[in-house]
């Protein structure tokens, strides 16, 4: 274990397991000054296999302590995705009088007796010791529907206005909403999404939460991930809806044809938000991969990492209310030295492959501008803006190793208008990933890459005209692993 977290391509400030396979974040909850992160985990291999819940905790969302596996497969099947909540009022009766505790709600993924047909049911486990040990509820499963094969990923929260628990559950290509008084007995409330949004793949990993818009009104956001259908260029990806929720029914503000993407990169999937955070923030975390090639990426003893935790907000734009995202404020704890560069700066050496890059452009006569991260003589990642098409672009076609998948060398594009002719980029560069936040988080592009030599240099470009460079600030970042 001496060389753990020093391997080629190993992320240095993104969470990854010590070894073996990881996918969806699960059971994210804040309790007794700790952020809990559970995750889909296969402890016996580096590709997807029988799912367990891995476990880690953090005091600051940035530095993580690995804990033993929390939930193991049982007679009901493997432990698929789900959520966790603090049962503050002991509605379950699992805890001592007036003592809150943690309850996990997850999908038990088995098969029907004498059949290979998948059987997905919802189950409970609870912890009286801050999540260190778990007891599965003897009445499991608590929710089943034999008519639906894809019936999984329960996200549960307490709805103050109706004094009930609410569950949003992925059910084929819809989201079904249930309510409960005690987490054990559930009633059908409504179903959403038959014709709304994208249906390119099976719907997965829903979330539903309320946010205050910058103009003071309150809106509900529903997040839905979409599995890979093998046909679309993007593979698996995540959409969201904005609307209203009365405790039973979600009403979409947009018509069914409107599709809002949470992230325009290839590598942000199955993300959900933390429960029970007490400071008012809504903090999201995604799995930084794509089902198109997740089992094949060229990593070593581990596979997969998470995105940076991101604070989600709603803001008004020319196109309507949209979800904005930015890395949590705690990321400043890993900053090292910061350097500013003048407008006339040419090639800028990068002191490390771990960087926060802040750049602001002002468009003059050029319609294409941006910057290039040079990994080696042949390898580079391009972050550019096409003003004529009003698109932000992250090009990883020459970023490094992509032999493992013909889908990997991609040009990733996001629609984005300049703000008073300006483009502001905040970029987080790790050993094998880049997260780009444009114009204060209006657009995000998350992308893996696998360069052979890290990241060496940054250069600015402005094609067929001029662009004013208003700011170039580079900050080296610490690794979170000791």
C-alpha positions as CSV (number, residue, x, y, z in Angstrom):
1,X,0.0,0.0,0.0
2,X,3.1,2.3,0.2
3,X,2.6,3.5,-3.4
4,X,-1.2,3.9,-3.2
5,X,-2.3,7.2,-4.6
6,X,0.9,7.6,-6.5
7,X,0.0,5.5,-9.6
8,X,-0.1,6.8,-13.1
9,X,-3.4,8.7,-13.8
10,X,-4.4,8.5,-10.1
11,X,-6.5,11.6,-9.2
12,X,-4.9,13.7,-6.5
13,X,-7.7,15.9,-5.3
14,X,-10.8,13.9,-6.4
15,X,-12.1,11.0,-4.3
16,X,-11.2,7.6,-5.6
17,X,-11.2,4.2,-3.8
18,X,-7.9,2.8,-2.5
19,X,-8.4,-0.1,-4.9
20,X,-10.9,-1.9,-7.1
21,X,-14.1,-0.7,-8.8
22,X,-16.3,2.3,-7.9
23,X,-19.3,3.8,-9.5
24,X,-22.4,5.8,-8.3
25,X,-22.2,8.0,-5.2
26,X,-24.8,6.7,-2.6
27,X,-26.2,7.5,0.8
28,X,-24.6,11.0,1.0
29,X,-25.7,12.5,4.3
30,X,-24.3,15.0,6.9
31,X,-24.5,14.0,10.5
32,X,-22.5,14.9,13.7
33,X,-20.1,17.1,11.8
34,X,-19.2,14.5,9.2
35,X,-20.0,14.2,5.5
36,X,-20.7,10.6,4.6
37,X,-20.0,9.3,1.1
38,X,-21.1,5.8,0.3
39,X,-20.6,4.5,-3.2
40,X,-21.2,1.5,-5.5
41,X,-18.2,-0.7,-4.9
42,X,-16.9,-4.1,-6.2
43,X,-14.2,-5.1,-3.7
44,X,-13.0,-8.1,-5.7
45,X,-12.1,-6.6,-9.1
46,X,-11.5,-3.4,-11.1
47,X,-14.6,-3.8,-13.3
48,X,-18.3,-3.7,-12.4
49,X,-19.4,-6.7,-10.2
50,X,-21.6,-7.6,-7.3
51,X,-22.3,-4.3,-5.7
52,X,-21.5,-3.3,-2.1
53,X,-21.6,0.1,-0.4
54,X,-18.1,1.4,0.1
55,X,-17.8,4.2,2.7
56,X,-15.7,7.3,3.4
57,X,-16.2,10.3,5.7
58,X,-14.9,13.9,5.6
59,X,-15.0,17.0,7.8
60,X,-14.6,19.4,4.8
61,X,-15.8,17.6,1.6
62,X,-12.2,17.6,0.3
63,X,-10.1,15.4,2.5
64,X,-11.5,11.8,2.9
65,X,-11.0,9.0,5.4
66,X,-11.7,5.5,4.1
67,X,-13.9,3.3,6.3
68,X,-14.7,-0.4,6.0
69,X,-17.4,-1.6,3.6
70,X,-20.8,-0.6,5.0
71,X,-23.3,-2.9,3.3
72,X,-22.7,-6.3,1.8
73,X,-24.9,-8.4,-0.6
74,X,-27.5,-10.7,1.2
75,X,-30.3,-13.1,0.3
76,X,-32.2,-10.3,-1.4
77,X,-29.3,-9.6,-3.8
78,X,-26.6,-7.0,-4.3
79,X,-26.7,-3.5,-2.8
80,X,-27.5,-1.1,-5.6
81,X,-27.7,2.7,-5.4
82,X,-29.8,4.6,-2.8
83,X,-29.7,7.4,-0.2
84,X,-29.4,8.0,3.5
85,X,-31.2,10.4,5.8
86,X,-31.1,11.4,9.5
87,X,-34.2,10.2,11.2
88,X,-34.3,13.2,13.5
89,X,-37.7,12.3,15.1
90,X,-37.2,8.5,15.2
91,X,-40.1,7.9,12.9
92,X,-38.8,4.4,12.2
93,X,-38.5,3.4,15.9
94,X,-35.0,2.1,15.1
95,X,-33.4,4.4,17.7
96,X,-33.5,5.2,21.4
97,X,-36.1,7.8,22.6
98,X,-35.2,11.3,21.4
99,X,-32.0,10.0,19.7
100,X,-31.7,10.5,16.0
101,X,-29.8,8.1,13.8
102,X,-28.9,7.3,10.2
103,X,-31.2,5.3,7.9
104,X,-30.0,4.0,4.5
105,X,-32.6,3.4,1.8
106,X,-31.2,1.2,-1.1
107,X,-32.1,-1.1,-3.9
108,X,-31.8,-4.9,-3.2
109,X,-30.9,-6.2,-6.6
110,X,-31.6,-10.0,-7.0
111,X,-33.5,-12.2,-9.4
112,X,-36.9,-13.9,-9.3
113,X,-36.9,-17.5,-7.9
114,X,-36.0,-20.0,-10.6
115,X,-35.5,-17.2,-13.1
116,X,-32.8,-14.9,-14.5
117,X,-35.2,-11.9,-14.5
118,X,-33.9,-9.1,-12.4
119,X,-35.8,-8.3,-9.2
120,X,-35.2,-4.9,-7.8
121,X,-36.7,-3.9,-4.4
122,X,-36.2,-1.2,-1.9
123,X,-34.7,-2.0,1.5
124,X,-33.6,-0.3,4.7
125,X,-30.6,-0.4,7.0
126,X,-29.9,1.7,10.1
127,X,-26.9,2.8,12.1
128,X,-26.7,3.9,15.8
129,X,-23.0,4.7,15.8
130,X,-22.5,7.4,13.2
131,X,-22.5,5.1,10.2
132,X,-19.7,2.8,11.4
133,X,-21.9,-0.3,11.7
134,X,-25.2,-1.1,10.0
135,X,-28.2,-3.3,10.8
136,X,-30.5,-4.3,8.0
137,X,-34.2,-4.0,8.8
138,X,-35.8,-7.4,9.4
139,X,-38.8,-6.4,7.4
140,X,-36.9,-5.9,4.1
141,X,-37.9,-5.3,1.4
142,X,-40.1,-2.3,2.2
143,X,-41.2,-1.5,-1.4
144,X,-41.6,-3.8,-4.5
145,X,-43.4,-3.7,-7.8
146,X,-43.2,-7.0,-9.8
147,X,-44.5,-5.3,-13.0
148,X,-41.3,-3.0,-13.3
149,X,-37.9,-4.5,-14.0
150,X,-35.8,-1.3,-13.7
151,X,-37.0,-0.2,-10.2
152,X,-34.2,1.4,-8.3
153,X,-32.1,4.2,-6.9
154,X,-34.4,5.6,-4.1
155,X,-33.6,9.1,-3.1
156,X,-35.5,10.0,0.1
157,X,-36.0,13.3,1.9
158,X,-38.3,14.8,4.6
159,X,-41.0,17.1,3.2
160,X,-41.6,19.7,5.9
161,X,-44.9,21.0,4.5
162,X,-46.7,17.6,4.6
163,X,-44.7,16.1,7.4
164,X,-43.9,13.0,5.4
165,X,-40.9,11.2,3.9
166,X,-40.8,11.4,0.1
167,X,-39.1,8.9,-2.2
168,X,-38.2,9.5,-5.8
169,X,-37.5,6.2,-7.6
170,X,-36.3,5.4,-11.1
171,X,-38.9,3.3,-12.7
172,X,-37.9,2.4,-16.3
173,X,-38.0,5.8,-18.1
174,X,-40.1,7.6,-15.5
175,X,-39.7,8.8,-11.9
176,X,-42.2,7.4,-9.5
177,X,-42.9,9.4,-6.3
178,X,-43.9,7.7,-3.0
179,X,-44.6,9.0,0.5
180,X,-44.3,7.5,4.0
181,X,-44.7,8.4,7.6
182,X,-42.0,6.0,8.9
183,X,-39.8,4.9,6.0
184,X,-41.2,1.4,6.2
185,X,-44.6,1.7,4.6
186,X,-44.9,3.5,1.3
187,X,-47.8,4.9,-0.7
188,X,-47.8,5.7,-4.4
189,X,-48.1,9.5,-4.9
190,X,-47.5,10.2,-8.6
191,X,-45.4,9.5,-11.7
192,X,-43.4,11.9,-13.8
193,X,-41.7,12.0,-17.1
194,X,-43.4,9.7,-19.6
195,X,-42.7,12.1,-22.4
196,X,-40.6,14.8,-20.7
197,X,-37.0,15.5,-21.4
198,X,-34.5,13.0,-22.9
199,X,-35.4,9.3,-23.1
200,X,-32.2,8.1,-24.9
201,X,-31.7,5.5,-22.2
202,X,-33.0,4.1,-18.9
203,X,-33.7,6.7,-16.2
204,X,-31.5,6.3,-13.1
205,X,-30.4,8.0,-9.9
206,X,-33.1,10.7,-9.4
207,X,-32.9,13.5,-6.9
208,X,-35.5,16.2,-6.0
209,X,-34.8,19.3,-3.9
210,X,-35.9,22.9,-3.4
211,X,-33.7,25.9,-4.2
212,X,-34.3,29.7,-4.0
213,X,-33.8,31.5,-7.3
214,X,-31.7,34.7,-7.3
215,X,-35.0,36.7,-7.6
216,X,-36.3,35.2,-4.4
217,X,-38.9,32.7,-5.7
218,X,-38.6,29.0,-4.8
219,X,-38.4,26.2,-7.3
220,X,-37.9,22.5,-7.2
221,X,-35.1,20.8,-9.2
222,X,-35.4,17.1,-10.3
223,X,-32.2,15.5,-11.5
224,X,-32.4,12.4,-13.7
225,X,-29.4,10.4,-15.1
226,X,-29.8,8.6,-18.4
227,X,-28.1,5.4,-19.1
228,X,-26.0,4.6,-22.2
229,X,-28.1,3.3,-25.1
230,X,-25.0,2.4,-27.2
231,X,-26.2,4.7,-30.0
232,X,-25.8,8.3,-28.9
233,X,-22.4,9.9,-29.2
234,X,-22.4,11.1,-25.5
235,X,-23.1,7.8,-23.8
236,X,-24.5,8.1,-20.3
237,X,-25.3,11.7,-19.1
238,X,-27.5,13.7,-16.7
239,X,-30.5,16.0,-17.3
240,X,-32.5,18.1,-14.9
241,X,-36.0,19.6,-14.7
242,X,-37.2,22.8,-12.9
243,X,-40.7,23.0,-11.6
244,X,-43.0,22.8,-8.5
245,X,-43.7,20.1,-6.0
246,X,-46.5,19.9,-3.5
247,X,-45.4,16.8,-1.6
248,X,-47.0,14.4,-4.1
249,X,-46.7,15.7,-7.6
250,X,-43.8,17.3,-9.5
251,X,-45.0,19.8,-12.3
252,X,-42.4,20.6,-14.9
253,X,-42.1,24.4,-15.8
254,X,-41.0,23.5,-19.3
255,X,-42.7,21.7,-22.2
256,X,-41.8,18.1,-22.8
257,X,-39.3,18.9,-25.6
258,X,-37.1,21.0,-23.4
259,X,-33.9,19.2,-22.3
260,X,-31.6,20.8,-19.7
261,X,-28.2,19.1,-19.3
262,X,-26.5,19.3,-16.0
263,X,-23.0,18.9,-17.5
264,X,-21.9,19.0,-21.1
265,X,-18.8,16.8,-20.6
266,X,-18.7,13.1,-21.1
267,X,-17.8,12.3,-17.5
268,X,-20.4,13.4,-14.9
269,X,-23.0,10.7,-14.2
270,X,-25.3,9.4,-11.5
271,X,-24.8,12.5,-9.4
272,X,-27.0,13.3,-6.4
273,X,-26.9,15.7,-3.5
274,X,-26.1,15.4,0.2
275,X,-29.0,15.1,2.7
276,X,-29.3,17.1,6.0
277,X,-26.6,19.7,5.4
278,X,-27.3,22.3,8.0
279,X,-25.8,25.5,6.4
280,X,-28.4,25.8,3.7
281,X,-26.2,24.7,0.8
282,X,-27.3,22.1,-1.8
283,X,-24.1,20.1,-2.6
284,X,-23.9,17.7,-5.5
285,X,-21.4,14.9,-6.3
286,X,-21.2,12.9,-9.5
287,X,-19.4,9.8,-10.7
288,X,-16.6,11.0,-13.0
289,X,-17.0,8.4,-15.8
290,X,-19.3,7.2,-18.5
291,X,-20.8,3.7,-19.0
292,X,-19.6,3.8,-22.6
293,X,-16.0,3.0,-21.4
294,X,-16.0,3.0,-17.6
295,X,-14.8,-0.7,-17.4
296,X,-12.0,0.0,-19.9
297,X,-10.3,3.2,-18.8
298,X,-6.5,2.6,-18.4
299,X,-6.1,2.9,-14.6
300,X,-4.3,0.5,-12.4
301,X,-5.4,-1.1,-9.1
302,X,-8.5,1.2,-8.9
303,X,-11.2,2.4,-11.3
304,X,-13.2,5.6,-11.2
305,X,-13.2,8.8,-9.3
306,X,-15.8,11.4,-8.2
307,X,-16.2,14.9,-9.4
308,X,-15.4,17.8,-7.0
309,X,-18.3,18.4,-4.7
310,X,-20.3,21.3,-6.2
311,X,-22.7,23.8,-4.7
312,X,-25.9,24.1,-6.8
313,X,-27.9,27.3,-7.2
314,X,-30.7,28.6,-9.4
315,X,-30.2,31.9,-11.4
316,X,-32.2,33.8,-14.0
317,X,-30.7,33.9,-17.5
318,X,-31.8,35.2,-20.9
319,X,-33.2,31.6,-21.5
320,X,-35.0,31.3,-18.2
321,X,-34.1,29.9,-14.8
322,X,-31.1,27.6,-15.0
323,X,-29.0,25.5,-12.6
324,X,-25.6,26.9,-11.8
325,X,-22.8,25.0,-10.1
326,X,-19.4,25.8,-8.6
327,X,-16.9,23.8,-6.6
328,X,-17.6,24.0,-2.8
329,X,-15.8,26.9,-1.0
330,X,-13.8,24.4,1.0
331,X,-11.6,23.7,-2.1
332,X,-9.5,26.7,-1.1
333,X,-8.0,24.5,1.6
334,X,-5.8,22.8,-1.0
335,X,-4.5,25.9,-2.7
336,X,-0.7,26.5,-2.8
337,X,1.0,29.5,-4.4
338,X,-1.0,31.7,-6.8
339,X,0.6,33.5,-9.7
340,X,-0.9,36.1,-12.1
341,X,0.3,36.5,-15.6
342,X,0.3,39.5,-17.9
343,X,-1.8,39.8,-21.1
344,X,1.2,39.3,-23.3
345,X,2.2,36.0,-21.6
346,X,3.2,33.4,-24.1
347,X,3.7,29.8,-23.1
348,X,3.2,29.5,-19.3
349,X,5.0,26.6,-17.6
350,X,2.7,24.6,-15.3
351,X,4.5,23.8,-12.0
352,X,2.2,20.8,-11.4
353,X,-0.5,18.6,-13.0
354,X,-2.7,19.8,-10.1
355,X,-3.9,23.3,-10.9
356,X,-6.8,25.7,-10.5
357,X,-6.8,27.9,-13.6
358,X,-8.8,31.2,-13.7
359,X,-8.8,33.0,-17.1
360,X,-11.0,35.8,-18.4
361,X,-11.2,36.7,-22.1
362,X,-12.9,39.7,-23.7
363,X,-13.8,39.2,-27.3
364,X,-12.5,41.8,-29.8
365,X,-12.2,40.7,-33.4
366,X,-11.4,37.0,-33.0
367,X,-14.2,34.5,-33.2
368,X,-12.2,31.6,-31.8
369,X,-10.0,31.9,-28.7
370,X,-9.1,29.9,-25.6
371,X,-6.1,28.0,-24.2
372,X,-4.3,24.8,-24.6
373,X,-2.9,22.5,-21.9
374,X,0.2,20.8,-23.3
375,X,0.8,17.4,-21.8
376,X,3.7,16.4,-24.0
377,X,5.0,17.3,-27.5
378,X,2.1,15.3,-29.1
379,X,-0.6,15.4,-26.4
380,X,-2.8,18.4,-25.6
381,X,-6.2,19.3,-24.3
382,X,-7.9,22.4,-25.9
383,X,-10.4,24.6,-24.1
384,X,-11.8,27.0,-26.6
385,X,-14.7,29.3,-27.4
386,X,-16.4,29.5,-30.8
387,X,-18.1,33.0,-30.8
388,X,-19.8,32.5,-34.1
389,X,-21.5,29.3,-32.9
390,X,-21.7,30.5,-29.3
391,X,-20.2,27.3,-28.0
392,X,-17.7,26.4,-25.3
393,X,-15.5,23.5,-26.4
394,X,-13.3,21.0,-24.6
395,X,-11.3,18.9,-27.1
396,X,-9.6,15.7,-25.8
397,X,-9.1,14.0,-29.2
398,X,-5.3,14.4,-28.7
399,X,-5.1,14.4,-24.8
400,X,-3.5,11.0,-24.4
401,X,-4.3,7.3,-24.4
402,X,-7.7,6.5,-26.0
403,X,-7.0,3.1,-27.4
404,X,-9.5,1.5,-25.0
405,X,-12.5,3.0,-26.7
406,X,-13.4,4.5,-30.0
407,X,-15.9,6.7,-28.2
408,X,-13.3,8.4,-26.0
409,X,-11.5,10.9,-28.3
410,X,-14.3,13.5,-28.2
411,X,-15.0,17.2,-28.8
412,X,-17.3,18.2,-26.1
413,X,-19.5,21.3,-26.7
414,X,-21.8,23.4,-24.6
415,X,-24.0,26.3,-25.7
416,X,-22.9,29.5,-24.1
417,X,-23.4,33.2,-24.8
418,X,-20.7,35.7,-23.8
419,X,-21.5,38.0,-20.9
420,X,-20.9,41.5,-22.2
421,X,-18.4,40.1,-24.7
422,X,-16.5,38.3,-21.9
423,X,-15.8,34.7,-21.1
424,X,-14.8,33.7,-17.6
425,X,-13.4,30.2,-17.0
426,X,-12.6,28.5,-13.8
427,X,-10.8,25.2,-14.5
428,X,-9.7,22.4,-12.1
429,X,-6.9,20.3,-13.6
430,X,-6.1,16.9,-12.0
431,X,-3.8,14.1,-13.3
432,X,-6.5,12.6,-15.4
433,X,-9.5,15.0,-15.4
434,X,-10.5,18.5,-16.1
435,X,-13.6,20.3,-14.8
436,X,-14.5,23.6,-16.6
437,X,-16.9,26.1,-15.1
438,X,-17.8,28.9,-17.4
439,X,-19.3,32.3,-16.5
440,X,-19.7,31.7,-12.8
441,X,-21.0,28.2,-13.2
442,X,-23.6,28.7,-15.9
443,X,-22.0,25.8,-17.8
444,X,-19.9,22.9,-16.7
445,X,-17.9,20.5,-18.8
446,X,-16.3,17.5,-17.0
447,X,-13.9,15.3,-18.9
448,X,-11.4,12.6,-18.3
449,X,-8.1,12.3,-20.2
450,X,-5.1,10.0,-19.8
451,X,-1.9,11.8,-20.8
452,X,1.4,9.9,-20.6
453,X,3.4,12.8,-19.0
454,X,1.0,14.9,-16.9
455,X,0.5,18.5,-17.8
456,X,3.5,20.7,-18.6
457,X,2.5,24.0,-20.1
458,X,-0.4,26.3,-20.9
459,X,-0.7,28.5,-24.0
460,X,-3.3,31.1,-25.0
461,X,-4.7,31.2,-28.6
462,X,-6.8,33.7,-30.5
463,X,-7.4,32.8,-34.2
464,X,-8.0,35.3,-37.0
465,X,-8.2,38.3,-34.9
466,X,-7.6,39.6,-31.4
467,X,-8.9,38.8,-28.0
468,X,-8.2,40.8,-24.8
469,X,-6.9,38.7,-22.0
470,X,-8.2,40.3,-18.8
471,X,-7.0,37.8,-16.3
472,X,-4.7,34.7,-16.1
473,X,-4.3,33.3,-12.6
474,X,-2.8,29.9,-11.9
475,X,-2.9,28.2,-8.5
476,X,-1.1,25.0,-7.8
477,X,-3.1,22.6,-5.7
478,X,-2.1,20.1,-3.0
479,X,-2.9,16.4,-3.2
480,X,-5.5,15.4,-0.6
481,X,-3.8,12.0,0.0
482,X,-0.9,11.7,2.4
